[in-house]
Amino acid sequence: MTESDDAAAVLPHFNVVHGTDGRFHWELINPHGTPAARSMEDFSTADEAVANAEYARQLIHRAPIER
């Protein structure tokens, strides 16, 4: 990675998205700034989407890698 690549990189994070239908979902954003995963369902409120993103983060953190 070059110095310019470092400047362009973002910290991975969850982003809550307000859809055109008025519902919300979350996306897991990778270091390139693009979505790497999305919630499997849509939510009525941003708070519900945030709560589900927090739950997903806990699951991902504890999930082992199986071969």
HUTALIN-V816627 format. One record per helix or strand of 2 or more residues. SS is the DSSP state (h for helix, s for strand). FROM is the first residue (numbers start at 1). LEN is the number of residues. If there is no record, write none. Layout:
SS,FROM,LEN / SS,FROM,LEN
//
This chain:
h,3,6 / s,13,6 / s,24,6 / s,35,4 / h,46,17
//
